[in-house]
Amino acid sequence: MEKENRFLKKAAAYRPRKSALEAVGTARKRCFQMKWVVEFDIVGLFDNINHGILIIKQCIETYAENGHTGDLSSAEYLSA
């Protein structure tokens, strides 16, 4: 997967052919389109995430991105 595909289409930070001025313009445009704002905070969200699942997901993505196929359990970084 190409790394550019991981970003939102409107994201501008640290991307080629994107600028801070463009990001400010997009934010300004969006502000005037909205009629309301919702803000919330989930207490303890990151404390309650199953980190084991996240680590496995990251290992699988890395394994696939590096062009590996086949039995994932044979990957060196999973058996270490």
C-alpha positions in Angstrom: 0.0 0.0 0.0 1.3 3.4 -0.9 2.0 5.6 2.2 0.0 8.5 0.7 -3.1 6.4 0.8 -3.0 6.4 4.6 -3.7 10.1 4.8 -7.0 11.8 4.5 -7.3 13.5 1.1 -7.5 16.9 2.8 -4.6 16.4 5.2 -1.7 18.8 4.5 1.0 18.3 7.1 4.3 16.9 5.9 2.9 16.0 2.4 4.3 16.8 -1.0 2.5 19.6 -2.8 0.5 20.5 0.3 1.0 23.7 2.3 0.0 25.2 5.7 -1.8 27.9 3.8 -3.9 25.3 2.0 -4.7 23.7 5.4 -5.8 27.0 6.9 -8.0 27.7 3.9 -9.7 24.3 4.2 -10.2 24.7 7.9 -11.7 28.2 7.4 -14.1 26.9 4.7 -15.2 24.0 6.8 -15.9 26.3 9.8 -18.3 28.4 7.9 -20.1 25.3 6.5 -20.9 23.9 10.0 -24.0 24.8 12.0 -22.9 23.1 15.2 -20.0 21.6 17.0 -19.8 18.5 19.2 -17.0 17.9 21.7 -16.6 14.9 23.9 -14.0 13.1 25.9 -14.0 9.4 26.6 -12.4 8.9 30.0 -9.8 6.1 30.0 -10.3 5.3 26.3 -6.6 4.4 25.7 -6.4 2.5 29.1 -9.2 0.2 28.0 -8.1 -0.6 24.4 -6.9 -4.2 23.9 -3.2 -3.4 23.1 -2.5 -7.0 22.1 -4.9 -6.8 19.2 -3.4 -3.5 18.1 0.1 -5.0 18.1 -1.0 -8.1 16.2 -2.8 -5.8 13.6 0.4 -3.8 13.2 2.5 -6.9 12.8 0.2 -8.2 10.1 0.2 -4.9 8.2 4.0 -4.7 8.4 4.4 -8.3 7.2 2.1 -7.7 4.2 3.7 -4.3 3.3 7.1 -5.9 3.2 5.8 -8.2 0.5 5.7 -11.3 2.6 3.0 -14.0 2.1 2.3 -17.3 3.6 2.4 -18.5 7.2 2.4 -15.4 9.4 3.4 -17.5 12.5 6.8 -18.1 10.9 7.7 -14.4 10.9 10.9 -13.8 13.0 9.5 -10.8 14.8 6.4 -12.8 16.0 8.4 -15.7 17.4 11.0 -13.6 19.2 
